[in-house]
Amino acid sequence: MVGPARWAAMTAADIDAIFAIAEVVHPAYPEDRAVMAERLALYPAGCLVLRRGEEVIGYALSHPWAQNDAPPLNTLLGALPERAEVYYIHDLALLPEARGLRAGEAAVRRLAEHARALGLARMALVAVNNSGGFWRGQGFVVENSPALARKLVSYDADAAYMTRVL
C-alpha cells in the first residue's frame, strides 16, 4: 500500500513532475518550466507538492505579492515586491487521482496559515478552468475592475481575480 497523500515542501527535483501535472491540469494555460522554477527559487516557503508515496500528484505555487495585481501568464517575475500586500496563489493543481482527497482544501488552509504568519490580511489568485466554485467555497470572492480585467488578458475571458480576507 502506498499510503495517504501529504503536502510537503517542493524541491528543484520536483520541477519536472509539476510541469507534467500542469500539462494535464492546465493545457489551455501553458507555462514554461522556468516560470515554475523561478517561483520556487524566489519563494520556496510557498511551494508545495502533494506526495502519495514517492509520486507527486499535485502542487501549489504561492508567494507574497501586490494587491490588485496578477502576474501575466507564463511570465518571469524577476523579484518579489519589497512590501507585499497580499499572499498570492499562483497555482494549485491536482491530478485526477488526487481529487476527492480534500487536498486542495488542506493546501488552502496551510497557505492561509502561512499568510497570517507573514502578517498579511488577504490572499489573492486568478481562478481559471471553471475553478471559481472551489475558490468561493474557500472564502474567495471575485474582484471586478477595468484595471484587473486588463491584467487578466494573458489568461482568457473566463479568468477571475479573487481575494479572501484572512
SETORVEX-115100 format. One record per atom (N, C-alpha, C): atom name; residue number from 1; x, y, z. Coordinates in pm, whole numbers, padded with zeros to 5 digits. Layout:
# SETORVEX-115100
NODE atom  nr      x      y      z
NODE   CA NUM      X      Y      Z
...
# end
This chain:
# SETORVEX-115100
NODE atom  nr      x      y      z
NODE    N   1  00084 -00118  00000
NODE   CA   1  00000  00000  00000
NODE    C   1  00088  00124  00000
NODE    N   2  00051  00225 -00078
NODE   CA   2  00130  00347 -00094
NODE    C   2  00112  00440  00025
NODE    N   3 -00004  00448  00084
NODE   CA   3 -00028  00536  00197
NODE    C   3 -00103  00661  00155
NODE    N   4 -00133  00744  00254
NODE   CA   4 -00211  00865  00225
NODE    C   4 -00126  00971  00155
NODE    N   5 -00195  01064  00092
NODE   CA   5 -00127  01177  00029
NODE    C   5 -00095  01281  00136
NODE    N   6  00017  01350  00119
NODE   CA   6  00055  01453  00215
NODE    C   6  00125  01568  00142
NODE    N   7  00100  01689  00190
NODE   CA   7  00168  01807  00137
NODE    C   7  00307  01815  00197
NODE    N   8  00405  01849  00113
NODE   CA   8  00545  01861  00157
NODE    C   8  00611  01976  00082
NODE    N   9  00724  02019  00132
NODE   CA   9  00800  02125  00066
NODE    C   9  00845  02078 -00072
NODE    N  10  00833  02166 -00170
NODE   CA  10  00879  02138 -00305
NODE    C  10  01030  02155 -00311
NODE    N  11  01094  02076 -00396
NODE   CA  11  01237  02091 -00421
NODE    C  11  01258  02107 -00571
NODE    N  12  01377  02147 -00609
NODE   CA  12  01410  02162 -00751
NODE    C  12  01391  02031 -00826
NODE    N  13  01410  01919 -00759
NODE   CA  13  01392  01788 -00822
NODE    C  13  01248  01761 -00860
NODE    N  14  01152  01840 -00807
NODE   CA  14  01010  01821 -00836
NODE    C  14  00962  01897 -00959
NODE    N  15  01045  01983 -01017
NODE   CA  15  01001  02070 -01126
NODE    C  15  00947  01990 -01245
NODE    N  16  01014  01884 -01286
NODE   CA  16  00963  01805 -01399
NODE    C  16  00826  01746 -01368
NODE    N  17  00806  01699 -01245
NODE   CA  17  00677  01641 -01206
NODE    C  17  00568  01747 -01207
NODE    N  18  00596  01865 -01154
NODE   CA  18  00490  01966 -01153
NODE    C  18  00462  02019 -01293
NODE    N  19  00565  02024 -01377
NODE   CA  19  00543  02063 -01516
NODE    C  19  00450  01962 -01585
NODE    N  20  00473  01833 -01561
NODE   CA  20  00388  01730 -01620
NODE    C  20  00244  01741 -01569
NODE    N  21  00227  01770 -01441
NODE   CA  21  00092  01789 -01384
NODE    C  21  00024  01908 -01449
NODE    N  22  00097  02018 -01464
NODE   CA  22  00040  02138 -01526
NODE    C  22 -00007  02109 -01669
NODE    N  23  00067  02028 -01742
NODE   CA  23  00026  01994 -01879
NODE    C  23 -00106  01918 -01881
NODE    N  24 -00131  01837 -01778
NODE   CA  24 -00257  01762 -01768
NODE    C  24 -00370  01850 -01719
NODE    N  25 -00344  01928 -01614
NODE   CA  25 -00449  02004 -01547
NODE    C  25 -00479  02136 -01618
NODE    N  26 -00377  02202 -01671
NODE   CA  26 -00393  02335 -01730
NODE    C  26 -00345  02340 -01876
NODE    N  27 -00393  02254 -01964
NODE   CA  27 -00340  02257 -02101
NODE    C  27 -00367  02390 -02174
NODE    N  28 -00471  02461 -02136
NODE   CA  28 -00503  02589 -02201
NODE    C  28 -00424  02706 -02142
NODE    N  29 -00347  02679 -02036
NODE   CA  29 -00271  02785 -01967
NODE    C  29 -00125  02742 -01952
NODE    N  30 -00055  02721 -02063
NODE   CA  30  00081  02668 -02054
NODE    C  30  00179  02768 -01993
NODE    N  31  00268  02715 -01911
NODE   CA  31  00377  02794 -01855
NODE    C  31  00506  02714 -01869
NODE    N  32  00614  02786 -01893
NODE   CA  32  00744  02722 -01907
NODE    C  32  00794  02669 -01773
NODE    N  33  00880  02567 -01779
NODE   CA  33  00945  02515 -01658
NODE    C  33  01016  02628 -01583
NODE    N  34  01072  02721 -01659
NODE   CA  34  01147  02832 -01597
NODE    C  34  01059  02915 -01505
NODE    N  35  00931  02930 -01538
NODE   CA  35  00839  03007 -01453
NODE    C  35  00820  02934 -01320
NODE    N  36  00800  02804 -01327
NODE   CA  36  00781  02724 -01205
NODE    C  36  00908  02723 -01121
NODE    N  37  01021  02706 -01187
NODE   CA  37  01149  02704 -01115
NODE    C  37  01177  02840 -01051
NODE    N  38  01140  02948 -01118
NODE   CA  38  01163  03080 -01060
NODE    C  38  01076  03101 -00937
NODE    N  39  00949  03059 -00941
NODE   CA  39  00863  03073 -00823
NODE    C  39  00925  03001 -00704
NODE    N  40  00977  02880 -00728
NODE   CA  40  01042  02804 -00623
NODE    C  40  01167  02877 -00573
NODE    N  41  01247  02930 -00664
NODE   CA  41  01370  03000 -00624
NODE    C  41  01339  03129 -00548
NODE    N  42  01236  03201 -00591
NODE   CA  42  01203  03328 -00527
NODE    C  42  01138  03309 -00390
NODE    N  43  01055  03205 -00377
NODE   CA  43  00983  03189 -00251
NODE    C  43  00957  03042 -00221
NODE    N  44  01060  02968 -00180
NODE   CA  44  01042  02824 -00155
NODE    C  44  00939  02793 -00046
NODE    N  45  00921  02883  00050
NODE   CA  45  00825  02858  00158
NODE    C  45  00681  02847  00107
NODE    N  46  00655  02899 -00013
NODE   CA  46  00520  02895 -00068
NODE    C  46  00500  02788 -00175
NODE    N  47  00597  02700 -00192
NODE   CA  47  00589  02597 -00296
NODE    C  47  00579  02459 -00234
NODE    N  48  00470  02392 -00265
NODE   CA  48  00439  02262 -00205
NODE    C  48  00413  02158 -00313
NODE    N  49  00435  02033 -00278
NODE   CA  49  00394  01921 -00364
NODE    C  49  00308  01827 -00280
NODE    N  50  00212  01766 -00346
NODE   CA  50  00129  01664 -00282
NODE    C  50  00188  01530 -00322
NODE    N  51  00238  01457 -00224
NODE   CA  51  00300  01327 -00250
NODE    C  51  00211  01215 -00199
NODE    N  52  00206  01112 -00279
NODE   CA  52  00147  00984 -00236
NODE    C  52  00258  00884 -00258
NODE    N  53  00319  00844 -00149
NODE   CA  53  00442  00766 -00160
NODE    C  53  00548  00857 -00219
NODE    N  54  00614  00814 -00325
NODE   CA  54  00715  00897 -00392
NODE    C  54  00656  00974 -00509
NODE    N  55  00531  00944 -00544
NODE   CA  55  00467  01007 -00660
NODE    C  55  00413  01145 -00624
NODE    N  56  00439  01243 -00711
NODE   CA  56  00384  01377 -00695
NODE    C  56  00252  01381 -00772
NODE    N  57  00142  01410 -00699
NODE   CA  57  00009  01410 -00763
NODE    C  57 -00060  01547 -00756
NODE    N  58  00014  01647 -00708
NODE   CA  58 -00038  01782 -00703
NODE    C  58  00070  01879 -00660
NODE    N  59  00041  02007 -00678
NODE   CA  59  00137  02109 -00634
NODE    C  59  00066  02241 -00609
NODE    N  60  00135  02327 -00535
NODE   CA  60  00090  02464 -00512
NODE    C  60  00211  02556 -00523
NODE    N  61  00192  02665 -00596
NODE   CA  61  00294  02769 -00608
NODE    C  61  00232  02898 -00554
NODE    N  62  00298  02963 -00459
NODE   CA  62  00242  03083 -00399
NODE    C  62  00353  03172 -00346
NODE    N  63  00319  03299 -00324
NODE   CA  63  00420  03395 -00277
NODE    C  63  00355  03526 -00237
NODE    N  64  00423  03606 -00157
NODE   CA  64  00373  03740 -00127
NODE    C  64  00370  03823 -00256
NODE    N  65  00272  03916 -00264
NODE   CA  65  00257  03992 -00389
NODE    C  65  00186  04124 -00362
NODE    N  66  00168  04202 -00467
NODE   CA  66  00099  04331 -00461
NODE    C  66 -00052  04309 -00476
NODE    N  67 -00128  04390 -00404
NODE   CA  67 -00275  04380 -00412
NODE    C  67 -00324  04432 -00547
NODE    N  68 -00433  04374 -00595
NODE   CA  68 -00495  04411 -00722
NODE    C  68 -00399  04399 -00839
NODE    N  69 -00317  04297 -00835
NODE   CA  69 -00220  04273 -00940
NODE    C  69 -00212  04122 -00964
NODE    N  70 -00209  04085 -01088
NODE   CA  70 -00195  03944 -01125
NODE    C  70 -00082  03933 -01226
NODE    N  71  00023  03858 -01195
NODE   CA  71  00130  03843 -01294
NODE    C  71  00075  03781 -01422
NODE    N  72  00116  03833 -01538
NODE   CA  72  00070  03770 -01663
NODE    C  72  00110  03623 -01668
NODE    N  73  00030  03545 -01734
NODE   CA  73  00057  03403 -01752
NODE    C  73  00192  03383 -01819
NODE    N  74  00265  03283 -01775
NODE   CA  74  00392  03242 -01835
NODE    C  74  00495  03355 -01838
NODE    N  75  00505  03428 -01726
NODE   CA  75  00597  03540 -01718
NODE    C  75  00685  03526 -01594
NODE    N  76  00814  03549 -01613
NODE   CA  76  00906  03551 -01501
NODE    C  76  00883  03679 -01421
NODE    N  77  00895  03671 -01290
NODE   CA  77  00872  03786 -01203
NODE    C  77  00999  03869 -01184
NODE    N  78  01114  03805 -01182
NODE   CA  78  01238  03875 -01157
NODE    C  78  01265  03892 -01008
NODE    N  79  01165  03938 -00935
NODE   CA  79  01177  03958 -00791
NODE    C  79  01038  03970 -00731
NODE    N  80  01030  03951 -00602
NODE   CA  80  00904  03973 -00530
NODE    C  80  00904  04117 -00480
NODE    N  81  00785  04174 -00459
NODE   CA  81  00781  04312 -00410
NODE    C  81  00844  04324 -00272
NODE    N  82  00909  04438 -00246
NODE   CA  82  00969  04460 -00114
NODE    C  82  00862  04466 -00006
NODE    N  83  00749  04522 -00039
NODE   CA  83  00638  04533  00057
NODE    C  83  00516  04462 -00002
NODE    N  84  00493  04341  00043
NODE   CA  84  00378  04264 -00006
NODE    C  84  00250  04310  00062
NODE    N  85  00139  04302 -00013
NODE   CA  85  00009  04341  00040
NODE    C  85 -00087  04223  00049
NODE    N  86 -00063  04121 -00031
NODE   CA  86 -00146  04001 -00031
NODE    C  86 -00057  03879 -00042
NODE    N  87 -00116  03763 -00012
NODE   CA  87 -00048  03637 -00036
NODE    C  87 -00112  03578 -00161
NODE    N  88 -00034  03563 -00267
NODE   CA  88 -00085  03526 -00399
NODE    C  88 -00066  03377 -00426
NODE    N  89 -00174  03311 -00459
NODE   CA  89 -00167  03170 -00500
NODE    C  89 -00154  03168 -00652
NODE    N  90 -00036  03142 -00699
NODE   CA  90 -00011  03139 -00843
NODE    C  90 -00079  03018 -00908
NODE    N  91 -00072  02904 -00840
NODE   CA  91 -00132  02784 -00898
NODE    C  91 -00152  02679 -00789
NODE    N  92 -00261  02610 -00800
NODE   CA  92 -00290  02492 -00719
NODE    C  92 -00347  02391 -00816
NODE    N  93 -00275  02283 -00838
NODE   CA  93 -00314  02184 -00938
NODE    C  93 -00307  02043 -00881
NODE    N  94 -00412  01966 -00906
NODE   CA  94 -00420  01829 -00859
NODE    C  94 -00452  01737 -00976
NODE    N  95 -00379  01627 -00985
NODE   CA  95 -00413  01526 -01086
NODE    C  95 -00549  01465 -01052
NODE    N  96 -00618  01408 -01149
NODE   CA  96 -00749  01350 -01121
NODE    C  96 -00749  01251 -01005
NODE    N  97 -00643  01172 -00990
NODE   CA  97 -00638  01074 -00881
NODE    C  97 -00624  01139 -00742
NODE    N  98 -00593  01269 -00738
NODE   CA  98 -00582  01341 -00610
NODE    C  98 -00714  01407 -00571
NODE    N  99 -00806  01412 -00664
NODE   CA  99 -00933  01478 -00634
NODE    C  99 -01016  01390 -00542
NODE    N 100 -01092  01453 -00456
NODE   CA 100 -01172  01379 -00361
NODE    C 100 -01100  01352 -00230
NODE    N 101 -00971  01386 -00224
NODE   CA 101 -00892  01366 -00102
NODE    C 101 -00898  01489 -00011
NODE    N 102 -00964  01594 -00058
NODE   CA 102 -00971  01722  00014
NODE    C 102 -00833  01786  00027
NODE    N 103 -00745  01749 -00065
NODE   CA 103 -00608  01802 -00064
NODE    C 103 -00605  01950 -00101
NODE    N 104 -00693  01993 -00189
NODE   CA 104 -00699  02134 -00225
NODE    C 104 -00735  02219 -00105
NODE    N 105 -00836  02176 -00031
NODE   CA 105 -00876  02248  00090
NODE    C 105 -00763  02251  00192
NODE    N 106 -00693  02140  00207
NODE   CA 106 -00580  02134  00301
NODE    C 106 -00469  02230  00258
NODE    N 107 -00443  02238  00129
NODE   CA 107 -00340  02330  00080
NODE    C 107 -00380  02474  00108
NODE    N 108 -00505  02509  00084
NODE   CA 108 -00550  02646  00108
NODE    C 108 -00539  02680  00256
NODE    N 109 -00577  02587  00343
NODE   CA 109 -00562  02611  00488
NODE    C 109 -00416  02636  00525
NODE    N 110 -00329  02554  00472
NODE   CA 110 -00186  02567  00501
NODE    C 110 -00132  02700  00449
NODE    N 111 -00171  02739  00329
NODE   CA 111 -00124  02866  00272
NODE    C 111 -00181  02985  00349
NODE    N 112 -00307  02974  00392
NODE   CA 112 -00368  03082  00471
NODE    C 112 -00295  03099  00604
NODE    N 113 -00260  02990  00668
NODE   CA 113 -00185  02997  00794
NODE    C 113 -00049  03064  00771
NODE    N 114  00014  03030  00660
NODE   CA 114  00143  03090  00626
NODE    C 114  00127  03241  00602
NODE    N 115  00024  03279  00528
NODE   CA 115 -00001  03421  00500
NODE    C 115 -00023  03498  00630
NODE    N 116 -00102  03441  00720
NODE   CA 116 -00126  03506  00850
NODE    C 116  00005  03522  00928
NODE    N 117  00089  03420  00924
NODE   CA 117  00217  03427  00994
NODE    C 117  00306  03537  00938
NODE    N 118  00288  03569  00811
NODE   CA 118  00363  03678  00748
NODE    C 118  00304  03814  00782
NODE    N 119  00186  03814  00845
NODE   CA 119  00119  03939  00878
NODE    C 119  00033  03994  00765
NODE    N 120  00003  03911  00666
NODE   CA 120 -00081  03955  00555
NODE    C 120 -00227  03930  00587
NODE    N 121 -00313  04021  00547
NODE   CA 121 -00455  04013  00580
NODE    C 121 -00541  03962  00467
NODE    N 122 -00483  03942  00349
NODE   CA 122 -00560  03896  00233
NODE    C 122 -00479  03796  00151
NODE    N 123 -00555  03711  00082
NODE   CA 123 -00497  03622 -00018
NODE    C 123 -00560  03659 -00151
NODE    N 124 -00491  03627 -00261
NODE   CA 124 -00543  03657 -00394
NODE    C 124 -00500  03548 -00491
NODE    N 125 -00572  03539 -00602
NODE   CA 125 -00542  03442 -00706
NODE    C 125 -00619  03477 -00833
NODE    N 126 -00586  03409 -00941
NODE   CA 126 -00664  03415 -01063
NODE    C 126 -00726  03277 -01082
NODE    N 127 -00858  03272 -01080
NODE   CA 127 -00929  03144 -01099
NODE    C 127 -00945  03117 -01249
NODE    N 128 -00907  02996 -01290
NODE   CA 128 -00920  02951 -01429
NODE    C 128 -00980  02811 -01429
NODE    N 129 -01008  02758 -01546
NODE   CA 129 -01056  02619 -01560
NODE    C 129 -01185  02594 -01483
NODE    N 130 -01274  02690 -01479
NODE   CA 130 -01402  02674 -01408
NODE    C 130 -01382  02639 -01261
NODE    N 131 -01276  02693 -01200
NODE   CA 131 -01246  02662 -01060
NODE    C 131 -01309  02761 -00962
NODE    N 132 -01384  02858 -01012
NODE   CA 132 -01442  02959 -00925
NODE    C 132 -01524  02903 -00812
NODE    N 133 -01599  02798 -00836
NODE   CA 133 -01681  02736 -00731
NODE    C 133 -01595  02683 -00617
NODE    N 134 -01484  02618 -00650
NODE   CA 134 -01394  02570 -00546
NODE    C 134 -01342  02687 -00463
NODE    N 135 -01297  02792 -00531
NODE   CA 135 -01240  02906 -00461
NODE    C 135 -01345  02979 -00378
NODE    N 136 -01467  02991 -00428
NODE   CA 136 -01573  03053 -00347
NODE    C 136 -01596  02971 -00221
NODE    N 137 -01590  02839 -00232
NODE   CA 137 -01604  02751 -00117
NODE    C 137 -01492  02768 -00015
NODE    N 138 -01380  02825 -00058
NODE   CA 138 -01267  02851  00032
NODE    C 138 -01268  02995  00084
NODE    N 139 -01378  03067  00055
NODE   CA 139 -01392  03203  00108
NODE    C 139 -01345  03314  00016
NODE    N 140 -01311  03283 -00108
NODE   CA 140 -01266  03385 -00202
NODE    C 140 -01386  03448 -00273
NODE    N 141 -01373  03576 -00307
NODE   CA 141 -01476  03647 -00383
NODE    C 141 -01411  03714 -00503
NODE    N 142 -01488  03730 -00610
NODE   CA 142 -01438  03793 -00732
NODE    C 142 -01426  03943 -00711
NODE    N 143 -01314  03997 -00755
NODE   CA 143 -01290  04142 -00754
NODE    C 143 -01296  04189 -00899
NODE    N 144 -01387  04279 -00930
NODE   CA 144 -01401  04329 -01067
NODE    C 144 -01355  04474 -01076
NODE    N 145 -01272  04501 -01175
NODE   CA 145 -01234  04638 -01207
NODE    C 145 -01172  04638 -01346
NODE    N 146 -01183  04750 -01418
NODE   CA 146 -01120  04756 -01551
NODE    C 146 -00970  04731 -01546
NODE    N 147 -00903  04781 -01440
NODE   CA 147 -00758  04760 -01428
NODE    C 147 -00726  04612 -01414
NODE    N 148 -00804  04540 -01335
NODE   CA 148 -00782  04396 -01320
NODE    C 148 -00811  04323 -01449
NODE    N 149 -00916  04363 -01520
NODE   CA 149 -00950  04298 -01646
NODE    C 149 -00834  04307 -01744
NODE    N 150 -00766  04419 -01748
NODE   CA 150 -00651  04434 -01838
NODE    C 150 -00537  04340 -01798
NODE    N 151 -00522  04316 -01670
NODE   CA 151 -00415  04228 -01623
NODE    C 151 -00443  04081 -01653
NODE    N 152 -00570  04047 -01675
NODE   CA 152 -00607  03907 -01700
NODE    C 152 -00609  03870 -01847
NODE    N 153 -00571  03962 -01934
NODE   CA 153 -00575  03938 -02079
NODE    C 153 -00495  03815 -02119
NODE    N 154 -00383  03788 -02052
NODE   CA 154 -00299  03673 -02090
NODE    C 154 -00363  03540 -02054
NODE    N 155 -00469  03540 -01975
NODE   CA 155 -00538  03417 -01936
NODE    C 155 -00648  03388 -02039
NODE    N 156 -00771  03423 -02009
NODE   CA 156 -00881  03414 -02106
NODE    C 156 -00999  03492 -02050
NODE    N 157 -01107  03496 -02125
NODE   CA 157 -01223  03577 -02086
NODE    C 157 -01290  03526 -01958
NODE    N 158 -01272  03400 -01924
NODE   CA 158 -01336  03343 -01804
NODE    C 158 -01251  03357 -01678
NODE    N 159 -01127  03403 -01690
NODE   CA 159 -01039  03416 -01574
NODE    C 159 -01096  03523 -01479
NODE    N 160 -01084  03497 -01349
NODE   CA 160 -01136  03591 -01250
NODE    C 160 -01035  03612 -01139
NODE    N 161 -01008  03738 -01107
NODE   CA 161 -00923  03772 -00993
NODE    C 161 -01008  03761 -00869
NODE    N 162 -00962  03684 -00771
NODE   CA 162 -01038  03661 -00650
NODE    C 162 -00952  03688 -00527
NODE    N 163 -01017  03736 -00420
NODE   CA 163 -00946  03761 -00296
NODE    C 163 -01022  03699 -00178
NODE    N 164 -00949  03682 -00071
NODE   CA 164 -01006  03631  00053
NODE    C 164 -00946  03708  00171
NODE    N 165 -01031  03758  00256
NODE   CA 165 -00984  03823  00378
NODE    C 165 -00949  03713  00478
NODE    N 166 -00835  03727  00543
NODE   CA 166 -00793  03627  00641
NODE    C 166 -00836  03664  00782
# end
